[in-house]
Amino acid sequence: MNTVVLRAWWKPIRLPVILGVAYLVLSVVVSALSARHGFGSPDGLSPAFVLATATLVVLRIALLVVVPSVLISRAVMLTVDYFRRRSDARATTAAADA
């Protein structure tokens, strides 16, 4: 395939994919940390567990709120741009015919 086309398709979904992979990796790390340093452990909460859990919460909020809103706004902008160009092309064709 053409690399320009691949880059054009990759650019809008790059950030959601990176955030999704980071979320999956961090959730595995948190589950591994919670076995040793989670709630109810004799040593109590470790700073690493608290930091990883807080980061996981921020990533979860970003994936549930920010990413869908950005993708919806991009889809709306592309749709509006498509119809605007389509109407401009019709106006140009009508002016050329007259």
N, C-alpha and C positions, 0 to 999 in steps of 0.2 A: 504494500500500500504506500501511498504518498505520505512522506513524513510531515508535510504541511497540514494535511488533513488530520493526521493523528494528533499533532500538536493542537490543532483547533478544537478537537473533541476532548483532549485531555485537560486543557486549560480550565474550563468551567467546573470540572468534577475533581480537580486535583486536591483542593483543600478538604472537601468532605471525605475523600478516600484516605487522605493522610490522617485526619482526625479519627476516622473509624478504625484504622489500623492501630493508632496510638491507644485508643480506648480499649481495644481487644487485648493488646499487650499489657496495658496497665491493669486491667481487670485480673489477668492471670497473676501478675505480681502482687496485687492486693490480696488475692485469695491465698497465695503462698505465705505472705506476711501475716495474715490473720490467723493462720494455724499456730504460729509461734508467738505473735505479739498483738493479737486482737483483743476484743472484749472478753473478759473472763479469764484471761491468762494470768498465771501467778506473777509474772513480771510487770503486768500492766501494759498500757499503751506505749509503744515506742514512737519516737519522733518520726521515724521512717514510715511507719504505718499511718500515722496521722497525715503526713505530707502526701503520701500516695493516695490516700482516701480523699483528701481535699481536692487533689488534682483530678481524680476520677470523677468527682461530683461536678467540677467545672467543665470537664470534657463532656459529661452527660448532658449538661444544660446546653452547651454549645451545639451538640448533635441533635438535641430535641427542639431547640428554639431558633438558634442563629442560622444553622445550615438550611433548614427548610425555608425560612424567610428569604434568605439570599437566593436560593434556587428558584423560588416562586417569583421574586422580583426580576431575576434574569429571564425567566420564561415570559413574563409579561412584557418586558422591554423588547425581547425578540419578536413577539407577536405584534406589538404595536409598530415596530420597525418594518416588519414584513408587510402589513397592511398599508403603511405610509408609502413604502416604495412601490407597492402595487398601484395605489391611486396616482402616484407621480408618473408611473409608466403609462397609465391610461390617459392622463392629461397630456403627456408628451405625444402619444400616438394620435389623440384627437386633434391636437394643434397641428401636427404634421399633415393630417388628412384634409384640414380646412384650407 
